[in-house]
Amino acid sequence: MEDKIPVTQPFLPPREEYESFLADIWDRNWLTNNGPLVQELEDKLSNYLGVNELSLVSNGTIALQIAMKALNLEGEIITTPFSYVATTSSIVWENHTPVFVDIHPDTFNLDPHKIEEAITPKTSAIIATHVYGNPCDIESIQAVADRHDLKVIYDAAHCFGTKYKGQSIFNYGDISTCSFHATKLFHTVEGGAVVTDDPDLRQKINLMRNFGHDGLNNFTGVGINGKNSELHAAMGLVNLRYIDSVLAQRKKLSGIYDRHLEDADISKPTIQSHSEYNFSYYPVLFNSEKQLTEVQEKLTEANIQTRRYFYPLLSKLDYINGRATPVANRISKRILCLPFYHKLSEETITRICKIIKSV
Ligand SMILES: *Cc1c(COP(=O)(O)O)cnc(C)c1O
Protein backbone atom coordinates (compact mmCIF):
# COMPACT_ATOMS: atom_id res chain seq x y z
CA MET A 1 0.00 0.00 0.00
CA GLU A 2 1.28 3.45 -0.87
CA ASP A 3 1.53 6.13 1.76
CA LYS A 4 -1.71 7.63 2.88
CA ILE A 5 -2.48 10.93 1.18
CA PRO A 6 -4.41 13.22 3.55
CA VAL A 7 -6.91 15.77 2.27
CA THR A 8 -5.00 18.47 4.11
CA GLN A 9 -1.82 18.80 6.15
CA PRO A 10 -0.72 21.71 8.34
CA PHE A 11 2.25 23.76 7.12
CA LEU A 12 5.20 23.41 9.49
CA PRO A 13 8.13 25.84 9.36
CA PRO A 14 11.72 24.75 10.20
CA ARG A 15 11.70 23.69 13.85
CA GLU A 16 14.79 25.73 14.78
CA GLU A 17 13.02 28.92 13.83
CA TYR A 18 10.17 28.18 16.21
CA GLU A 19 12.62 27.12 18.91
CA SER A 20 14.47 30.42 18.78
CA PHE A 21 11.19 32.13 19.76
CA LEU A 22 10.82 29.72 22.68
CA ALA A 23 14.13 30.84 24.19
CA ASP A 24 12.87 34.43 24.33
CA ILE A 25 9.53 33.38 25.76
CA TRP A 26 11.33 31.47 28.53
CA ASP A 27 13.56 34.46 29.25
CA ARG A 28 10.59 36.80 29.52
CA ASN A 29 8.43 34.31 31.43
CA TRP A 30 5.40 36.02 29.85
CA LEU A 31 3.16 33.36 28.28
CA THR A 32 -0.19 35.01 27.60
CA ASN A 33 -2.36 38.10 28.34
CA ASN A 34 -1.57 40.26 25.33
CA GLY A 35 2.16 39.57 25.39
CA PRO A 36 4.79 41.13 23.12
CA LEU A 37 4.58 38.37 20.48
CA VAL A 38 0.79 38.65 20.24
CA GLN A 39 1.19 42.40 19.74
CA GLU A 40 3.98 41.92 17.22
CA LEU A 41 1.90 39.42 15.25
CA GLU A 42 -1.08 41.80 15.21
CA ASP A 43 1.17 44.57 13.83
CA LYS A 44 2.81 42.35 11.24
CA LEU A 45 -0.50 40.87 10.09
CA SER A 46 -2.08 44.31 9.82
CA ASN A 47 0.85 45.47 7.69
CA TYR A 48 1.01 42.37 5.55
CA LEU A 49 -2.73 42.36 4.88
CA GLY A 50 -3.23 46.10 4.74
CA VAL A 51 -5.98 46.24 7.35
CA ASN A 52 -6.50 48.83 10.06
CA GLU A 53 -7.82 47.16 13.19
CA LEU A 54 -6.97 43.50 13.69
CA SER A 55 -7.34 41.69 17.00
CA LEU A 56 -5.88 38.25 17.48
CA VAL A 57 -8.19 35.84 19.30
CA SER A 58 -8.08 32.21 20.37
CA ASN A 59 -9.92 30.75 17.34
CA GLY A 60 -12.18 31.56 14.42
CA THR A 61 -15.33 30.54 16.27
CA ILE A 62 -14.83 32.89 19.20
CA ALA A 63 -13.99 35.53 16.56
CA LEU A 64 -17.51 35.12 15.14
CA GLN A 65 -19.10 35.19 18.59
CA ILE A 66 -17.21 38.32 19.62
CA ALA A 67 -18.14 39.97 16.30
CA MET A 68 -21.84 39.32 16.93
CA LYS A 69 -21.63 40.61 20.52
CA ALA A 70 -19.60 43.67 19.55
CA LEU A 71 -22.22 44.66 16.95
CA ASN A 72 -25.11 44.08 19.44
CA LEU A 73 -26.87 41.69 17.10
CA GLU A 74 -30.23 40.28 18.05
CA GLY A 75 -33.10 38.23 16.65
CA GLU A 76 -32.63 36.78 13.19
CA ILE A 77 -29.43 36.61 11.21
CA ILE A 78 -29.41 35.89 7.49
CA THR A 79 -26.73 33.34 6.70
CA THR A 80 -25.57 30.63 4.33
CA PRO A 81 -26.23 26.90 4.73
CA PHE A 82 -23.07 26.14 2.72
CA SER A 83 -20.22 26.72 5.17
CA TYR A 84 -18.43 25.08 8.07
CA VAL A 85 -20.61 24.25 11.09
CA ALA A 86 -19.12 27.11 13.16
CA THR A 87 -20.82 29.74 10.98
CA THR A 88 -24.20 28.47 12.17
CA SER A 89 -23.39 27.04 15.59
CA SER A 90 -21.90 30.35 16.73
CA ILE A 91 -25.15 32.13 15.80
CA VAL A 92 -27.17 29.61 17.81
CA TRP A 93 -24.67 29.74 20.70
CA GLU A 94 -25.25 33.50 20.85
CA ASN A 95 -29.00 32.83 21.07
CA HIS A 96 -29.79 34.29 17.67
CA THR A 97 -31.81 32.58 14.96
CA PRO A 98 -30.05 31.67 11.73
CA VAL A 99 -32.22 32.24 8.66
CA PHE A 100 -30.81 30.41 5.66
CA VAL A 101 -30.72 31.97 2.24
CA ASP A 102 -29.73 29.98 -0.83
CA ILE A 103 -26.36 30.20 -2.57
CA HIS A 104 -25.42 31.16 -6.09
CA PRO A 105 -24.97 28.10 -8.33
CA ASP A 106 -21.67 29.36 -9.80
CA THR A 107 -19.81 30.85 -6.83
CA PHE A 108 -21.41 28.77 -4.02
CA ASN A 109 -21.63 32.00 -1.99
CA LEU A 110 -24.77 33.55 -0.48
CA ASP A 111 -27.04 34.74 -3.31
CA PRO A 112 -27.69 38.44 -2.60
CA HIS A 113 -30.82 38.46 -4.77
CA LYS A 114 -32.49 36.02 -2.41
CA ILE A 115 -31.70 37.87 0.80
CA GLU A 116 -34.50 40.42 0.70
CA GLU A 117 -37.33 37.86 0.73
CA ALA A 118 -35.93 36.42 3.97
CA ILE A 119 -35.73 39.72 5.85
CA THR A 120 -38.27 40.31 8.62
CA PRO A 121 -38.58 43.06 11.26
CA LYS A 122 -36.45 40.83 13.51
CA THR A 123 -33.48 40.63 11.15
CA SER A 124 -30.38 42.37 12.49
CA ALA A 125 -27.53 41.19 10.29
CA ILE A 126 -26.12 39.14 7.43
CA ILE A 127 -23.34 36.66 8.15
CA ALA A 128 -21.89 35.42 4.88
CA THR A 129 -18.96 33.10 4.24
CA HIS A 130 -16.48 33.72 1.43
CA VAL A 131 -16.58 30.02 0.59
CA TYR A 132 -13.20 28.39 -0.18
CA GLY A 133 -11.67 31.89 -0.06
CA ASN A 134 -13.75 33.07 -3.03
CA PRO A 135 -15.16 36.58 -2.41
CA CYS A 136 -18.93 37.01 -2.03
CA ASP A 137 -20.85 39.46 -4.20
CA ILE A 138 -19.83 42.16 -1.75
CA GLU A 139 -21.47 45.19 -3.42
CA SER A 140 -24.87 43.53 -3.74
CA ILE A 141 -24.80 42.26 -0.15
CA GLN A 142 -23.84 45.72 1.10
CA ALA A 143 -26.64 47.32 -0.95
CA VAL A 144 -29.25 45.05 0.68
CA ALA A 145 -27.75 45.66 4.12
CA ASP A 146 -27.83 49.44 3.61
CA ARG A 147 -31.45 49.36 2.42
CA HIS A 148 -32.55 47.48 5.52
CA ASP A 149 -30.09 48.87 8.05
CA LEU A 150 -28.42 45.51 8.70
CA LYS A 151 -24.89 44.78 9.90
CA VAL A 152 -22.64 42.62 7.74
CA ILE A 153 -20.17 40.11 9.14
CA TYR A 154 -18.01 38.08 6.79
CA ASP A 155 -16.84 34.69 7.95
CA ALA A 156 -13.53 35.00 6.12
CA ALA A 157 -11.99 31.91 7.70
CA HIS A 158 -10.82 30.66 4.30
CA CYS A 159 -9.60 34.02 3.06
CA PHE A 160 -6.09 34.69 4.26
CA GLY A 161 -4.37 36.45 1.35
CA THR A 162 -7.50 36.89 -0.79
CA LYS A 163 -7.90 40.37 -2.23
CA TYR A 164 -10.91 42.06 -3.72
CA LYS A 165 -10.59 45.21 -5.82
CA GLY A 166 -6.96 45.57 -4.88
CA GLN A 167 -7.30 45.29 -1.12
CA SER A 168 -7.63 42.66 1.57
CA ILE A 169 -10.99 40.93 1.59
CA PHE A 170 -10.99 41.56 5.37
CA ASN A 171 -11.63 45.25 4.66
CA TYR A 172 -15.25 44.63 3.63
CA GLY A 173 -18.36 44.44 5.81
CA ASP A 174 -18.63 45.80 9.36
CA ILE A 175 -16.41 43.00 10.64
CA SER A 176 -14.52 40.15 9.01
CA THR A 177 -13.39 37.16 11.01
CA CYS A 178 -10.63 34.73 10.18
CA SER A 179 -9.45 31.38 11.51
CA PHE A 180 -5.80 30.58 12.05
CA HIS A 181 -6.48 26.91 12.76
CA ALA A 182 -3.68 24.47 11.86
CA THR A 183 -5.46 23.32 8.69
CA LYS A 184 -5.91 26.82 7.33
CA LEU A 185 -3.58 28.41 4.81
CA PHE A 186 -1.97 30.65 7.44
CA HIS A 187 -2.06 29.31 10.98
CA THR A 188 -1.06 29.79 14.61
CA VAL A 189 -1.97 26.16 15.52
CA GLU A 190 -5.22 27.45 17.05
CA GLY A 191 -6.17 31.07 16.58
CA GLY A 192 -8.21 33.60 14.72
CA ALA A 193 -8.75 37.29 14.15
CA VAL A 194 -11.48 39.90 14.25
CA VAL A 195 -10.91 42.68 11.72
CA THR A 196 -12.70 46.01 11.42
CA ASP A 197 -12.05 49.53 10.20
CA ASP A 198 -13.48 51.17 13.28
CA PRO A 199 -11.01 51.87 16.12
CA ASP A 200 -13.81 52.21 18.72
CA LEU A 201 -15.23 48.86 17.70
CA ARG A 202 -11.78 47.31 17.99
CA GLN A 203 -11.42 48.68 21.50
CA LYS A 204 -14.70 47.03 22.42
CA ILE A 205 -13.52 43.77 20.82
CA ASN A 206 -10.29 43.90 22.81
CA LEU A 207 -12.20 44.39 26.05
CA MET A 208 -14.52 41.52 25.16
CA ARG A 209 -11.72 39.07 24.40
CA ASN A 210 -10.19 39.75 27.84
CA PHE A 211 -13.16 39.30 30.25
CA GLY A 212 -14.03 42.99 29.93
CA HIS A 213 -10.87 43.89 31.92
CA ASP A 214 -10.41 47.65 31.74
CA GLY A 215 -7.38 47.83 34.00
CA LEU A 216 -6.86 45.41 36.87
CA ASN A 217 -9.91 46.17 39.00
CA ASN A 218 -12.36 47.60 36.52
CA PHE A 219 -14.63 45.78 34.10
CA THR A 220 -16.38 47.31 31.11
CA GLY A 221 -19.13 45.13 29.71
CA VAL A 222 -19.48 41.36 29.64
CA GLY A 223 -16.40 39.64 28.31
CA ILE A 224 -15.13 36.19 27.57
CA ASN A 225 -11.69 34.60 27.35
CA GLY A 226 -10.79 34.99 23.68
CA LYS A 227 -7.07 35.65 24.19
CA ASN A 228 -4.27 33.94 22.36
CA SER A 229 -0.87 32.97 23.78
CA GLU A 230 2.76 33.79 23.11
CA LEU A 231 3.38 30.24 21.90
CA HIS A 232 0.64 30.50 19.32
CA ALA A 233 1.78 33.96 18.26
CA ALA A 234 5.32 32.64 17.80
CA MET A 235 4.03 30.02 15.37
CA GLY A 236 2.23 32.76 13.48
CA LEU A 237 5.34 34.95 13.33
CA VAL A 238 7.42 32.10 11.90
CA ASN A 239 4.71 31.02 9.47
CA LEU A 240 4.27 34.58 8.24
CA ARG A 241 7.87 34.45 6.93
CA TYR A 242 6.75 31.67 4.60
CA ILE A 243 3.34 32.97 3.58
CA ASP A 244 4.33 34.18 0.12
CA SER A 245 5.82 30.81 -0.78
CA VAL A 246 2.78 29.03 0.68
CA LEU A 247 0.44 31.14 -1.46
CA ALA A 248 2.62 30.67 -4.58
CA GLN A 249 2.85 26.91 -4.08
CA ARG A 250 -0.93 26.59 -3.77
CA LYS A 251 -1.41 28.54 -6.96
CA LYS A 252 1.05 26.24 -8.69
CA LEU A 253 -0.57 23.03 -7.38
CA SER A 254 -4.00 24.31 -8.34
CA GLY A 255 -2.74 24.92 -11.87
CA ILE A 256 -1.42 21.35 -12.07
CA TYR A 257 -4.80 19.97 -10.99
CA ASP A 258 -6.52 22.24 -13.53
CA ARG A 259 -4.37 20.97 -16.39
CA HIS A 260 -4.91 17.33 -15.52
CA LEU A 261 -8.66 17.78 -15.06
CA GLU A 262 -9.22 19.87 -18.19
CA ASP A 263 -10.93 16.99 -19.96
CA ALA A 264 -12.63 15.54 -16.87
CA ASP A 265 -16.37 15.58 -16.36
CA ILE A 266 -16.33 18.01 -13.43
CA SER A 267 -16.67 21.73 -12.82
CA LYS A 268 -15.32 24.21 -10.31
CA PRO A 269 -16.68 27.30 -8.57
CA THR A 270 -16.43 30.53 -10.54
CA ILE A 271 -14.02 32.91 -8.89
CA GLN A 272 -15.49 36.37 -8.30
CA SER A 273 -14.19 38.94 -10.77
CA HIS A 274 -11.87 41.73 -9.55
CA SER A 275 -10.33 39.37 -7.04
CA GLU A 276 -6.99 37.80 -6.29
CA TYR A 277 -7.80 34.30 -5.15
CA ASN A 278 -5.75 32.55 -2.44
CA PHE A 279 -6.27 28.95 -3.65
CA SER A 280 -7.14 27.73 -0.18
CA TYR A 281 -8.99 24.57 -1.29
CA TYR A 282 -9.40 22.45 -4.38
CA PRO A 283 -13.12 21.65 -4.62
CA VAL A 284 -14.60 19.83 -7.63
CA LEU A 285 -18.27 19.58 -8.52
CA PHE A 286 -19.49 16.32 -10.03
CA ASN A 287 -22.57 15.89 -12.19
CA SER A 288 -24.22 13.57 -9.72
CA GLU A 289 -23.85 12.32 -6.18
CA LYS A 290 -23.40 8.83 -7.62
CA GLN A 291 -20.38 9.93 -9.62
CA LEU A 292 -18.95 11.61 -6.51
CA THR A 293 -19.40 8.51 -4.41
CA GLU A 294 -17.72 6.32 -7.01
CA VAL A 295 -14.74 8.64 -7.25
CA GLN A 296 -14.47 8.94 -3.49
CA GLU A 297 -14.56 5.15 -3.11
CA LYS A 298 -11.86 4.63 -5.71
CA LEU A 299 -9.66 7.25 -4.12
CA THR A 300 -10.18 5.71 -0.69
CA GLU A 301 -9.13 2.33 -2.09
CA ALA A 302 -5.93 4.00 -3.28
CA ASN A 303 -5.42 5.38 0.25
CA ILE A 304 -6.22 8.93 -0.85
CA GLN A 305 -8.39 10.95 1.50
CA THR A 306 -11.00 13.40 0.24
CA ARG A 307 -13.63 15.38 2.07
CA ARG A 308 -17.23 16.20 1.34
CA TYR A 309 -16.83 19.81 2.36
CA PHE A 310 -19.54 21.09 2.90
CA TYR A 311 -21.91 18.24 3.41
CA PRO A 312 -24.48 17.99 4.93
CA LEU A 313 -25.92 21.49 4.72
CA LEU A 314 -26.01 23.50 7.93
CA SER A 315 -29.79 23.80 7.57
CA LYS A 316 -29.94 20.04 8.23
CA LEU A 317 -28.34 20.25 11.67
CA ASP A 318 -30.67 18.68 14.21
CA TYR A 319 -30.96 21.90 16.24
CA ILE A 320 -31.99 23.91 13.18
CA ASN A 321 -35.36 24.60 11.65
CA GLY A 322 -34.12 25.57 8.23
CA ARG A 323 -35.74 27.04 5.12
CA ALA A 324 -35.41 25.16 1.85
CA THR A 325 -32.31 26.06 -0.14
CA PRO A 326 -32.49 23.91 -3.29
CA VAL A 327 -29.32 25.20 -4.97
CA ALA A 328 -27.19 24.61 -1.89
CA ASN A 329 -28.84 21.23 -1.49
CA ARG A 330 -27.88 20.17 -5.01
CA ILE A 331 -24.33 21.46 -4.73
CA SER A 332 -23.52 20.02 -1.33
CA LYS A 333 -24.41 16.54 -2.59
CA ARG A 334 -21.96 16.80 -5.49
CA ILE A 335 -18.97 18.70 -4.09
CA LEU A 336 -15.72 17.04 -3.08
CA CYS A 337 -12.51 18.64 -1.83
CA LEU A 338 -9.37 16.95 -3.18
CA PRO A 339 -6.06 16.68 -1.30
CA PHE A 340 -4.47 20.11 -1.22
CA TYR A 341 -1.50 21.15 0.93
CA HIS A 342 1.96 22.67 0.66
CA LYS A 343 3.91 19.42 0.33
CA LEU A 344 1.55 17.70 -2.09
CA SER A 345 3.57 16.36 -5.02
CA GLU A 346 2.86 16.70 -8.72
CA GLU A 347 3.10 12.92 -9.04
CA THR A 348 0.33 12.45 -6.46
CA ILE A 349 -1.88 14.99 -8.23
CA THR A 350 -1.38 13.09 -11.49
CA ARG A 351 -2.38 9.86 -9.75
CA ILE A 352 -5.50 11.43 -8.21
CA CYS A 353 -6.61 12.91 -11.52
CA LYS A 354 -6.14 9.60 -13.35
CA ILE A 355 -8.45 7.91 -10.88
CA ILE A 356 -11.04 10.68 -11.22
CA LYS A 357 -10.97 10.41 -15.00
CA SER A 358 -11.27 6.61 -14.88
CA VAL A 359 -14.76 6.87 -13.38
C1 LIG B 1 -12.35 26.82 10.22
C2 LIG B 1 -13.62 27.59 10.07
C3 LIG B 1 -14.23 28.23 11.17
C4 LIG B 1 -13.81 27.99 12.59
O1 LIG B 1 -12.54 28.37 12.90
P1 LIG B 1 -11.82 27.72 14.17
O2 LIG B 1 -10.55 28.51 14.25
O3 LIG B 1 -11.59 26.29 13.88
O4 LIG B 1 -12.70 27.94 15.34
C5 LIG B 1 -15.34 29.02 10.94
N1 LIG B 1 -15.85 29.17 9.71
C6 LIG B 1 -15.30 28.58 8.63
C7 LIG B 1 -15.90 28.81 7.29
C8 LIG B 1 -14.18 27.74 8.79
O5 LIG B 1 -13.67 27.11 7.73
The ligand as an SDF file (V2000), in Angstrom:
LIG
                    3D

 15 15  0  0  0  0  0  0  0  0999 V2000
  -12.3500   26.8200   10.2240 C   0  0  0  0  0  0  0  0  0  0  0  0
  -13.6160   27.5910   10.0690 C   0  0  0  0  0  0  0  0  0  0  0  0
  -14.2340   28.2300   11.1710 C   0  0  0  0  0  0  0  0  0  0  0  0
  -13.8110   27.9910   12.5900 C   0  0  0  0  0  0  0  0  0  0  0  0
  -12.5350   28.3740   12.9000 O   0  0  0  0  0  0  0  0  0  0  0  0
  -11.8170   27.7210   14.1720 P   0  0  0  0  0  0  0  0  0  0  0  0
  -10.5500   28.5070   14.2520 O   0  0  0  0  0  0  0  0  0  0  0  0
  -11.5930   26.2890   13.8770 O   0  0  0  0  0  0  0  0  0  0  0  0
  -12.7020   27.9420   15.3400 O   0  0  0  0  0  0  0  0  0  0  0  0
  -15.3430   29.0220   10.9370 C   0  0  0  0  0  0  0  0  0  0  0  0
  -15.8500   29.1730    9.7070 N   0  0  0  0  0  0  0  0  0  0  0  0
  -15.3010   28.5760    8.6320 C   0  0  0  0  0  0  0  0  0  0  0  0
  -15.8990   28.8140    7.2880 C   0  0  0  0  0  0  0  0  0  0  0  0
  -14.1810   27.7360    8.7900 C   0  0  0  0  0  0  0  0  0  0  0  0
  -13.6730   27.1100    7.7330 O   0  0  0  0  0  0  0  0  0  0  0  0
  1  2  1  0
  2  3  1  0
  2 14  2  0
  3  4  1  0
  3 10  2  0
  4  5  1  0
  5  6  1  0
  6  7  2  0
  6  8  1  0
  6  9  1  0
 10 11  1  0
 11 12  2  0
 12 13  1  0
 12 14  1  0
 14 15  1  0
M  END
$$$$
